[in-house]
């Protein structure tokens, strides 16, 4: 497993595991997934060298944290468990209560990475960061991160914290390149992490869907799966298949490898099965040649879904309560 070293966190696997679906019933996986498959996925991830496991207090209203903590078992203290606080009322006392609740559900005394789930639109980071700052001082959290932050607000959050905000978890994929222009260069220069969620665009970049075969779960509301956007994605998917053929790799693996090509980027895909997890982790063993990287980048730049970015952003913000 390839790793990246980050101050306050140590070595982090370049492929992590996102666990939004563990406790959230809207994915339609059923109770057996939470009680059996999720446990198997986490155990296999540990076997394969995954050291970053991401969750949030809002995932299943705490259920996701409980499922992850149980699955990690005695090894929960040997990996980087990352969770998030929902900053609706980000006063220090409430942030402390939220952190203690997350720690209890996860079964840890100290949360390795505690993230602010999204930028509060009305409360400045000078206020938002007071709670995490106290948690750091008290040792309840090991490091502080943010999520869905612009570069400007990431820097403001770090200034308010008075110490590194070590990571920014953002929507980043070949279908959503925006972090590539500012966040990735800044993270590279300042030894910070960019955690890429939705790195496979909820399966779009796996190349298994087309206008005649669309997902029927909650992804049906994602505008990227509209028939027109599935047609527009085909040149990008064709490039992923062509590059993948040279490495005996699937399109999804090439998409993940492209992300990991950038030094500070850690991909945190979810997994609905052990087999999908194994496929995701195997992407860390692939190295793209310069011309392959450029070909994939050019194809991604040419992919411009109709209404996709703005509409998808609204959906994501609605789900996290912004």
C-alpha positions in Angstrom: 0.0 0.0 0.0 1.4 3.4 -1.0 1.3 6.0 1.8 1.7 9.7 2.4 3.1 11.1 5.6 1.3 14.0 7.3 2.3 16.0 10.4 0.2 14.9 13.5 -1.1 11.8 11.6 1.9 9.9 10.5 1.7 7.7 7.5 -1.7 7.5 5.8 -2.6 4.9 3.2 -3.3 6.5 -0.2 -6.5 4.6 -0.4 -8.8 5.0 2.6 -12.3 3.8 3.2 -15.3 6.1 3.2 -18.2 4.7 5.3 -21.1 7.0 4.5 -23.2 4.0 3.4 -22.5 1.9 6.6 -25.3 3.5 8.7 -27.3 5.4 6.1 -30.3 3.4 4.9 -30.9 5.5 1.8 -28.4 3.4 0.0 -30.8 0.5 0.1 -28.2 -2.1 1.1 -30.4 -3.5 3.9 -29.7 -4.5 7.5 -27.4 -7.4 6.6 -25.0 -5.0 4.9 -24.6 -3.1 8.2 -24.3 -6.2 10.4 -22.3 -8.4 8.2 -20.8 -7.0 4.9 -19.6 -3.8 6.5 -17.8 -5.7 9.1 -16.1 -7.9 6.5 -15.2 -4.9 4.4 -13.4 -3.2 7.3 -11.6 -6.4 8.3 -10.4 -6.9 4.8 -9.3 -3.3 4.5 -7.2 -3.7 7.6 -5.6 -6.8 6.1 -4.8 -4.9 2.9 -3.0 -2.0 4.7 -5.8 0.6 4.7 -5.1 2.9 7.6 -7.6 5.8 7.1 -11.3 5.2 7.9 -13.7 8.1 7.4 -17.1 8.6 8.9 -19.2 11.4 10.4 -21.7 11.9 13.3 -24.4 12.6 10.7 -24.0 9.3 8.9 -27.1 7.4 10.1 -27.3 9.8 13.0 -24.3 8.2 14.7 -25.0 4.7 13.5 -22.2 4.8 11.0 -19.7 5.6 13.8 -21.0 2.7 15.9 -20.7 0.2 13.0 -17.2 1.4 12.1 -16.0 1.2 15.7 -17.3 -2.3 16.2 -15.8 -3.5 12.9 -12.4 -2.1 13.8 -12.4 -3.8 17.2 -9.1 -3.9 19.0 -7.3 -2.3 16.0 -9.3 1.0 16.2 -6.4 2.5 18.1 -3.8 1.6 15.5 -5.3 3.3 12.5 -6.5 6.8 11.6 -10.1 7.1 12.3 -11.6 10.3 10.9 -15.0 11.7 11.8 -16.8 15.0 11.3 -18.8 17.5 13.4 -21.8 19.2 11.9 -21.1 22.9 12.5 -24.7 24.2 12.8 -24.1 25.7 16.2 -20.3 25.5 16.4 -19.8 26.9 20.0 -17.0 25.2 22.0 -19.3 23.5 24.5 -21.4 21.9 21.8 -18.4 20.9 19.7 -16.9 19.3 22.8 -20.2 17.4 23.4 -20.3 16.3 19.8 -16.6 15.1 19.9 -17.2 13.1 23.1 -20.3 11.5 21.6 -18.4 10.5 18.4 -15.5 9.1 20.5 -17.9 7.0 22.6 -19.7 5.6 19.5 -16.3 4.8 17.9 -14.9 3.3 21.0 -11.8 5.5 21.2 -10.4 7.8 23.8 -8.9 10.1 21.2 -10.1 10.9 17.7 -7.1 10.9 15.4 -8.7 13.3 12.8 -11.6 15.5 13.7 -13.1 17.4 10.7 -15.5 20.3 10.4 -18.0 18.8 7.9 -18.7 22.0 5.9 -18.1 25.7 6.2 -20.8 27.5 8.2 -22.2 30.1 5.8 -22.8 32.7 8.6 -20.3 31.9 11.4 -16.7 32.8 10.6 -13.9 30.3 11.1 -12.5 32.4 13.9 -15.5 31.2 15.9 -15.9 27.8 14.4 -12.3 26.8 15.2 -12.4 27.6 18.9 -14.0 24.3 19.7 -11.5 22.2 17.8 -8.7 24.3 19.2 -9.8 23.4 22.7 -10.1 19.7 21.8 -6.6 19.7 20.5 -5.3 21.3 23.6 -7.1 18.8 25.8 -5.9 15.8 23.7 -9.3 14.6 22.8 -8.4 14.9 19.1 -5.0 14.3 17.5 -5.5 16.6 14.4 -8.0 18.9 12.9 -9.3 18.9 9.4 -12.1 20.5 7.4 -14.4 19.4 4.6 -15.9 21.1 1.6 -13.8 24.2 2.2 -12.5 26.5 -0.4 -8.8 27.4 -0.3 -9.6 30.8 1.2 -11.6 29.3 4.0 -9.0 26.5 4.6 -6.3 29.1 5.1 -8.7 31.2 7.3 -9.5 28.1 9.4 -5.8 27.3 9.9 -5.1 30.9 11.0 -8.0 30.7 13.5 -6.8 27.3 14.8 -3.3 28.6 15.3 -1.9 25.3 14.1 -2.1 23.1 10.9 -5.5 22.2 9.6 -4.0 19.0 8.2 -6.6 18.0 5.7 -9.5 19.2 3.5 -12.0 16.5 2.4 -13.6 17.6 -0.8 -15.5 16.2 -3.8 -12.6 15.4 -6.2 -12.6 13.1 -9.2 -12.2 13.0 -12.9 -15.7 14.2 -13.1 -15.1 17.1 -10.7 -11.7 18.6 -11.2 -12.0 21.9 -9.3 -9.7 20.9 -6.4 -6.9 20.3 -8.9 -6.4 24.0 -9.6 -5.9 25.4 -6.1 -6.3 23.0 -3.3 -3.9 20.3 -4.6 -1.0 22.8 -5.3 -1.4 24.5 -1.9 -1.6 21.1 -0.1 1.6 20.0 -1.9 3.5 23.1 -1.0 2.3 23.0 2.7 2.4 19.3 3.5 -1.4 19.0 3.9 -3.8 16.3 2.7 -6.6 16.5 0.2 -9.1 13.7 1.0 -11.1 12.9 -2.2 -14.7 11.8 -1.6 -16.9 10.5 -4.4 -13.7 9.7 -6.3 -15.6 7.4 -8.6 -18.7 9.7 -8.9 -20.9 7.1 -7.2 -20.0 4.5 -9.8 -20.1 6.6 -13.0 -16.4 6.2 -13.5 -16.6 2.4 -13.2 -18.1 2.4 -16.7 -20.9 0.0 -15.9 -23.8 2.4 -16.5 -25.1 3.9 -19.7 -28.3 5.7 -20.8 -30.1 2.3 -21.0 -28.8 1.1 -17.7 -29.0 3.6 -14.9 -28.8 3.1 -11.1 -32.2 2.9 -9.3 -31.0 3.7 -5.7 -30.4 7.2 -4.3 -28.0 7.8 -7.2 -31.0 8.2 -9.5 -31.2 11.8 -8.2 -27.6 12.5 -9.2 -27.7 14.5 -12.5 -24.5 12.8 -13.6 -26.7 9.7 -14.3 -29.1 11.6 -16.6 -29.0 9.9 -20.1 -27.4 12.9 -21.7 -24.6 13.0 -19.2 -24.0 9.3 -19.5 -23.5 9.9 -23.2 -21.2 12.8 -22.6 -19.1 10.6 -20.2 -18.4 8.0 -22.8 -15.2 9.6 -24.3 -13.7 9.8 -20.7 -14.7 6.2 -20.0 -13.2 5.1 -23.3 -9.9 6.7 -22.3 -10.0 5.0 -18.9 -10.6 1.6 -20.6 -7.8 2.2 -23.1 -5.3 3.2 -20.3 -6.6 0.4 -18.1 -5.9 -2.2 -20.8 -2.2 -1.5 -20.6 -2.3 -2.2 -16.9 -4.9 -5.0 -16.8 -6.9 -2.6 -14.8 -10.6 -1.5 -14.7 -11.7 2.0 -15.5 -12.5 2.7 -11.8 -9.0 1.7 -10.8 -7.4 4.0 -13.4 -9.7 6.8 -12.0 -8.4 6.2 -8.5 -4.8 5.9 -9.7 -5.1 9.3 -11.4 -6.1 10.8 -8.1 -3.3 9.2 -6.2 -0.8 10.4 -8.8 -1.0 13.7 -6.9 1.2 13.4 -3.9 -1.1 15.0 -1.2 -4.3 13.3 -2.4 -5.8 10.3 -0.6 -8.9 8.7 -2.2 -11.6 7.5 0.1 -14.0 5.5 -2.0 -16.8 3.6 -0.3 -17.4 -0.1 -1.0 -20.5 -2.2 -1.2 -18.6 -5.5 -1.1 -15.3 -7.0 -0.2 -14.6 -7.5 -3.9 -15.1 -3.8 -4.6 -12.8 -2.9 -1.7 -10.1 -5.2 -3.1 -10.4 -3.6 -6.5 -10.1 -0.1 -5.1 -7.1 -0.9 -3.0 -5.4 -2.6 -6.0 -5.4 0.8 -7.7 -2.6 1.9 -5.4 -0.3 -0.6 -7.1 -0.7 1.0 -10.6 1.6 3.8 -11.8 0.6 5.9 -14.8 3.1 7.0 -17.3 3.2 10.7 -18.0 1.5 10.4 -21.3 -1.3 8.2 -19.8 -1.8 10.8 -17.0 -2.1 13.6 -19.6 -4.5 11.6 -21.8 -6.8 10.9 -18.8 -6.5 14.6 -17.7 -7.4 15.9 -21.1 -10.4 13.5 -21.3 -11.6 14.7 -17.9 -11.3 18.4 -18.9 -13.4 17.7 -22.0 -16.2 16.1 -19.9 -18.7 18.8 -19.2 -21.9 17.4 -17.9 -25.0 19.4 -18.5 -26.0 21.0 -15.2 -24.0 18.3 -13.4 -21.6 20.2 -11.1 -24.1 22.8 -9.8 -27.0 20.4 -9.5 -24.8 17.7 -7.8 -23.4 20.3 -5.4 -27.0 21.2 -4.3 -27.7 17.5 -3.7 -24.6 17.0 -1.6 -25.1 20.2 0.4 -28.7 19.2 1.1 -27.6 15.8 2.4 -25.1 17.3 4.9 -27.5 19.9 6.1 -26.0 23.1 4.6 
